[in-house]
Amino acid sequence: MTSTIAPDSLPFTGDAEADALIARDPLALLIGFELDQQVPLQKAFRGPLELSRRIGGLDARAIAAMDPTILEAAFREKPALHRFPGTMAGRVGELCRHVTATYGGDASRIWTEARDGRELEARLLAVPGIGPMKAKSLIAILARRYGVRPPGWEDVAPTYPTLADVDSAEALARYQDQKRTHKASLRAAGG
């Protein structure tokens, strides 16, 4: 079992309260990653705070049990939490059902109970909406910002820039430029 020490903030949004929430609440961090597609990164990671305000907190069990139409309404409320509020409400509900069924509602167990790097990666990849790039980014964040380093974590850590490299607004801008370049190179290589 790996113990973690949460950072005070993850500077992904430019909003101190949102940055603190994603740093201290593992479910908020996962929801931010879930929302991080086809919207600006800052909007995606501000989403957990706004969702928490709209539904009265972030609790995987409560969200998993929530009437999907109520969750969708929270996503659609103006301003919408995502470019595709209905789809993303469904995905967040699915994520919370997974965390509830597999980890008793405690998202941190995904990483605190991983025996080694391969298991950590497999657990992250099993989370609905977390693909290989997001899993690698989460591994890097967990290792660098939370001290989660199960044996062999280096073998599954990314070899390219990730959000784990972001420690300031300037670093965020650099990261976003590097991410665009990396994705363009993957597309050019047919990957």
N, C-alpha and C positions, 0 to 999 in steps of 0.2 A: 504494500500500500504506500502511496506517495502522498506526503503532506504538501499543502500549497500555502503560499503567502501571497495574498492578492495585492496587486499594486493599488495605489490610491486612485489612479486614473489611467485610461487608455485613450490617448489623444486622437481619436478617429473622427470626431464630429465638429469640434469647435465650440461645443456646448458643454460647460463644466459639469452640469448635473447629468447629462447623458453619458459623458465620458466616465464619470464615477460609477454610474449604474452598471455599465457593461464590464467595468473592472471588478466590481464586488459581487455581481450576481451571475453565476455561470449560465443560468437559463437566458438571461438578457444577452450575454455574449453569443450564445448559440442562435438566438432569434435574430440578432444583428447579422450574423453570417447567413442565415436563411434569407433575409431580406436583401442581401448584397448581390443583387442581379438586376440589371436593366434599370437601375436608378443610381444616382451618385452615392458613393460610399458614405458620405456624411449623412445623407437622408436615411440610408439603410440602418446605420448604427444609432441614429436618433430615434428610430422606430420603436425599440423596446421601451424607452421612457414614455413616449406618447401613448403606446398601447397600455402600459401600466396605469397611466392617468385615466384612460378611457374605461378600463375594466376593473379598476380598483386594486391593482397589484399584479405581479407576475408569479403565478404559482402553477407549475406544470399540471398538477392534479386538477386544479380548478379549470384551467384552460382545456384540458383533455375532456372534461365532463361537460363543458359549456355547449349550449345549443349552437350549432355551426352558424345559424342565421344571426345570432347575437354577436358572435365573433366577427363575422363578415361585416355587420353593421358598424362595429368599432373600427374596422379597417377602412370602410367607405366614408366614415364621417369626415367632413371637410376640415382641414386638408387631408386627403386620403393618405394613408400610411405608405402606400406603394403605388407604382404605376398600374399594377394589376392587383387591386385590393382583394377581389374574390379569390383568385388563385392563391395569393400569399396567405390569406386568412386560413384557407384549407391546409396549406403546407405547415403553417405554424401550429395548427391544431394537430396535424399528423406528427410533427416533431414532439409536441407535448404528450401525445398518447404513447409514443415510443419511450420517452423519458420516464413516464409513469409506469408503463408495463415492464420495462427492462431495469430501471434503476429506482423504483419506488418514488418517483417524482423528484429525485435529487440529481440534477444534471452534473454536478461535480464528480459524481461516482464514475462517470465515463472515463475520467482521467485519473482520479485518485486511486481507483482499484485496478488499473491496468498493470499487469505484471511486467511487461516489457514494451519496447517501442512498437513491435509488430502488433501486439494486442491493442495498444493505444490507437494505432492507425486503423485497425479493423473496427474498433468500437466507434471511432469517429465516422468512418465510411458507412457504418450501419445506421447512422442518424439520418433520417429522411432529409433530403436537400443538401447534404454535405457530400460533395464529390471530391476527387483526388486533390485538386488545387486548394480547396477550402480546408481539407483535412491537413495538408502540409502546412498551410498558414497557421492553423490552430496549434499544430504540434510545435511550431516555432514560437508562437506567442506563449504557450504553456511552459516551454523550456526557458525562454528568456525572461519572461515577466512574472511567472508564478513559481519557478523553480521545479516544475514537474519534469523530471528527467529519469524515467524508468530505464533500466538497463537496455542498451541498444537503441535509445531514442535517436541518436545521431544517424543511424542507418535509415531512418524514415523521415528525417528532417529535410526540408527543401534546400536546394542548392542555388536558388534564385531569390531575388528580393520578395519579401512578404510584409504583411502588416506588422510583423514582429520587429521590423526595422524602424517603425514609426514611433518616435518619442517627442515629436514637436509638430507644429503646423508646417514648418519648412520641410521636415522629413516626410510628412504626409504628401506634400506636393511632389517631392522627388519620387516617392513610392508610386504615386499615381502615374507619373511619367514612365517610370521603369516598368510598371505593370502593362501599360499600353504597348510598350516596345516588346516585352516578353510575349504578350498575346499575339502581336503581329508576326513575330518570328515563328511561333507555333503554327499560325495559319499558313505562313509561307512554306513551312516544312510539311504541310499537309496533316498536322496533328491537332 
